Amino acid sequence: MTVLTIQDVSQRSGLSEPTLRYYEEVGLIGPIARDASSRHRRYREEDLDTLQALACLRAMGVGIEDMRTYQNNRARGHAAADEQRDLLLRHAARVETEIATLRVHLDYLRSKAALWDARDRGDAAAEAQASRRVQDMGPRLKEVLR
């Protein structure tokens, strides 16, 4: 059986050592086995797999309570499939909304850059066109800034 230190798991999961300790403290993982003499945490490969899944959820903005629900549903297996699906789809919808918002922000930045590029080149026609694009973005910007 492979035994991993907290440093190994931190490096391989992308989660900091304090986060690993916190996830154990709040019950997202563990309890983690301890070395008999040093009392240092000793992780198994299965622990690392779980932590990598949690790191992905964290990176997608999933909060602790939903991570806890996710873990509980994993433990319940097929009996929780519908709940797991709904949890993940709810977050997928949130991410889609965030992507749409970021696209508006990206369009705005590109439009403003085109405006300043036209000014830099002294191209009055391109500046006027870019200015209209920026103005036309007003309603989209107001919508995403709510």
Secondary structure, DSSP 8 states (H G I E B T S, - for coil): ---B-HHHHHHHH---HHHHHHHHHTTSS---EE-TTT--EEB-HHHHHHHHHHHHHHHTT--HHHHHHHHHHHHHGGGGHHHHHHHHHHHHHHHHHHHHHHHHHHHHHHHHHHHHHHHHHT-HHHHHHHHHHHHHTHHHHHHHT-
